[in-house]
């Protein structure tokens, strides 16, 4: 359980910055207190994931993926696979899913989002407790498509924040990014 203390501190910091999200933070703390394998996908009642809000060097654009399995534009990210250090998970997923190098992760939480993942094949519906971090592109912005996505694209953050057709959690992250 010692490996969970850094994440507990990140939740404390997030709550101090976002006091209106106490209910969401409480859900994430409840999962963190569970002695089970909360950083592994085998825990179908819910498990932590790490996502990356990959921003361009100028901070004006974000890299999104058209997710192959879910058929929606989303931020990059994925399963912790046993790693309790979720900023590292977000950075790893950003690198794997974009092919970008010279990425830098901000260790403070940008956003928390609990969402259901629909049943698919033999895998039943389950919950992702997604902890989201800003990852900055400091080098080339030339990405490489991988098998998890149908497409990758740099999108203007201001456009995402203003478009009611965009996924609400993306709009929320865009608003948080713009209000920093």
C-alpha positions in Angstrom: 0.0 0.0 0.0 3.1 2.3 0.3 3.2 2.6 -3.5 -0.2 4.3 -3.3 0.8 7.2 -1.1 2.1 9.4 -4.0 -1.3 9.0 -5.8 -3.1 9.9 -2.6 -1.1 13.1 -2.4 -1.9 13.9 -6.0 -5.6 13.5 -5.1 -5.1 15.9 -2.1 -3.5 18.5 -4.4 -6.2 18.1 -7.1 -8.9 18.6 -4.5 -7.2 21.7 -3.2 -7.2 23.1 -6.8 -10.7 21.8 -7.7 -12.8 21.9 -4.5 -16.0 21.6 -6.5 -15.0 18.0 -7.5 -15.0 16.6 -4.0 -17.5 13.8 -5.0 -15.3 12.6 -7.8 -12.2 12.7 -5.7 -14.0 10.6 -3.0 -14.8 7.9 -5.6 -11.1 7.8 -6.7 -9.9 7.7 -3.0 -12.4 4.8 -2.3 -10.9 2.8 -5.1 -7.3 3.6 -4.0 -8.2 2.3 -0.5 -9.3 -1.0 -1.9 -6.6 -3.6 -1.1 -7.2 -5.4 -4.4 -5.3 -5.1 -7.7 -6.7 -1.6 -8.5 -3.9 -0.9 -11.0 -4.6 -4.0 -13.1 -7.3 -4.6 -15.7 -8.3 -7.9 -14.1 -10.2 -6.0 -11.5 -13.4 -5.5 -13.5 -15.3 -3.8 -10.8 -13.0 -0.8 -11.6 -9.4 0.0 -12.1 -7.1 3.0 -12.6 -6.0 4.1 -16.0 -3.7 7.0 -17.0 -4.4 9.4 -19.8 -2.4 12.1 -21.5 -3.7 15.5 -22.6 -0.8 15.9 -25.1 -0.4 19.6 -25.9 1.7 21.2 -28.6 4.7 23.3 -27.7 2.7 26.5 -28.1 -0.1 25.1 -25.9 -2.7 25.9 -28.6 -3.4 22.3 -29.8 -3.9 18.9 -28.4 -3.3 15.5 -30.0 -6.4 13.3 -30.1 -6.9 9.8 -31.3 -9.9 8.3 -33.1 -10.1 5.2 -30.9 -10.4 2.0 -32.9 -12.5 0.0 -30.3 -14.7 2.9 -29.1 -15.1 4.7 -32.4 -14.7 8.2 -30.8 -12.1 11.0 -30.7 -10.4 10.8 -27.3 -7.2 11.7 -25.5 -4.3 9.2 -25.5 -4.0 6.8 -22.6 -4.6 3.4 -21.3 -4.2 0.7 -18.6 -1.7 1.0 -15.7 -0.8 -2.7 -16.0 0.3 -2.8 -12.4 2.1 0.6 -12.3 0.9 2.8 -9.5 2.8 5.8 -10.8 0.1 7.1 -13.1 2.0 10.2 -14.4 4.5 7.6 -15.8 1.6 5.5 -17.2 0.2 8.6 -19.0 3.7 9.4 -20.5 4.2 5.8 -21.6 0.8 5.6 -23.3 1.4 9.0 -25.0 4.7 7.7 -26.4 3.3 4.3 -27.5 0.2 5.7 -29.1 1.7 8.7 -30.9 5.3 7.7 -31.6 6.3 11.2 -30.3 9.6 11.6 -28.5 10.7 14.5 -26.3 7.5 14.4 -24.3 7.4 15.8 -20.8 4.6 14.9 -18.2 3.3 17.4 -15.7 2.9 15.4 -12.5 -0.1 17.3 -11.3 -3.5 15.9 -12.2 -5.4 17.8 -14.8 -8.7 15.9 -14.6 -10.4 12.9 -13.1 -13.0 10.9 -15.0 -14.9 7.7 -14.0 -16.6 6.1 -17.0 -18.0 2.8 -18.1 -16.3 0.8 -20.8 -18.9 -1.2 -22.8 -18.8 -5.0 -22.9 -16.8 -6.4 -25.8 -16.3 -10.0 -26.6 -15.8 -12.0 -23.4 -14.9 -8.8 -21.5 -17.9 -7.5 -19.5 -18.7 -3.8 -19.0 -16.4 -2.3 -16.4 -15.3 1.0 -14.9 -12.2 3.0 -15.7 -11.0 5.5 -13.1 -9.1 7.7 -15.5 -6.4 10.0 -14.0 -5.4 12.5 -16.6 -2.2 14.5 -16.9 -0.8 17.2 -19.2 2.0 15.9 -21.4 3.9 18.5 -23.4 5.4 17.9 -26.8 8.7 19.6 -26.8 10.2 18.3 -30.0 8.8 17.2 -33.3 5.0 17.0 -33.6 5.1 14.4 -36.3 3.2 11.5 -34.9 3.0 7.8 -36.0 -0.4 6.0 -36.2 -0.6 2.7 -34.2 -3.0 -0.2 -34.2 -5.1 1.3 -31.4 -6.3 4.2 -33.4 -8.1 4.9 -36.7 -6.5 8.3 -36.9 -4.5 10.9 -34.9 -4.9 14.6 -35.3 -3.8 17.9 -33.7 -6.9 19.8 -32.8 -7.2 23.4 -31.5 -8.0 23.4 -27.8 -10.3 26.4 -28.1 -12.3 24.7 -30.8 -12.7 21.6 -28.5 -13.8 23.7 -25.6 -16.5 25.5 -27.7 -17.9 22.5 -29.6 -21.0 21.0 -28.0 -20.7 17.9 -30.3 -17.3 17.0 -28.7 -17.2 14.5 -25.8 -18.0 16.3 -22.6 -14.8 15.1 -20.8 -12.7 16.4 -23.7 -14.5 19.8 -23.4 -13.9 19.8 -19.7 -10.2 19.2 -20.1 -10.0 21.8 -22.8 -11.7 24.4 -20.5 -9.3 23.4 -17.6 -6.3 23.8 -19.9 -7.5 27.2 -21.2 -8.2 28.5 -17.7 -4.7 27.6 -16.3 
